[in-house]
């Protein structure tokens, strides 16, 4: 197998990263993907320092499957593990943060940007730091929204209670000249409609999945890793928990049926190798 | 150290089990407890089949610390691992389910009982089965309430949104002659007040922590393991994630300061032993 036709690996704490894969498959139709959802240990949102170890174990297992590059399809894992993974593995690796930051900076006119994320991502302070590195005058308002993921998992996406909670979390943005909001968790893309309805129509939401697709396309070109257009394409899905339930949720996100979902315990596989 | 003065071990997926320890310390003041909160892998609520492995690893680590008995301070872990743990370890072990079931049967007059629990506990069907074994005419209405734990972790215990969500989850109980509701998850004890306000005043809520304290007291007597009244008492706390954050949450539940909280990665310790 030539390097170019090797798959791109992705991991996330569970299902949220599937919104990223969906967008990557649409935007990069000649690439193959291997997705690992670590549902047995989800959520990662508030689990620093364990996240770094989980990320190492997950990446080890994906590297074993001969991936040509890795996308950390989870903002919190990107915040806490990107630099360690880059030091540990030789393949090119991207996270979710750079892509959203670049897109936000291209979008904002007022320099007032809001970030919605998990507690872990907000506490890491990585968004304000990365934004201000590129745009020192930027003002970033960060809001942790820990109830969003459980609401989405409960499938209360159009539920009146979700609207009340969205409104409450967005209260600190009122009376600020915010013009750009980063949806800083892959799950939050599923709440895009309700969030847009609750803020001024002139505010642009940065959907991290499409920002990531643009970034990955550029990145593959830079590393000369783009798959040729006649490539045989195959996508594989792994989960550390019940594959049947994972498949049902994934099919719901994709809107079509999936071939087999495999079980993989990344912690066991990585430890058995004695490399981690 | 005599067996009688050895500590009693408890584990839970995180913080919910602390409501149980608090009640056990109050009810059994001569006993010492070692609590392990597996916060790095929480929640267990919807993680069958991984729960059984987690329970084995956690119990192995507690047994290494010379406990005289074990309380599985988590309903979901009790549902999925009690029989395996009893087969694997020699110490006496109790779960959260028997205690609540016995209390509910002593309480109900109509035989109509409701169970509020995690998705895992509800899907296991263990409550209806255990109740109907003792009271075949009983009618059990089970409701999965997956948003309760995140709301409690967000400390929205008295929040108006929590009341709306409680009301929505309890809708299936309307117009049924329910007289007993089992709070079938250790976290839910913290929502006892709001749940009681949302149901008929004649309905009795079964608080699983106090049911467990009664059951454990009887159980220790039966196994002749009760600590003598002059015992030196010491309580220890372990977590698989950030001990500082765990301590803050624990102090909030206990209402007083705690001595040191230790870090313990039960999966690593259990695997290193090569016994699991």
Interface residues (C-beta under 8 A of the other chain):
Chain A: X39 X40 X41 X47 X48 X49 X50 X146 X147 X149 X150 X151 X153 X154 X156 X161 X164 X165 X168 X240 X241 X242 X267 X271
Chain B: X39 X40 X41 X47 X48 X49 X50 X146 X147 X149 X150 X151 X153 X154 X156 X161 X164 X165 X168 X240 X241 X242 X267 X271
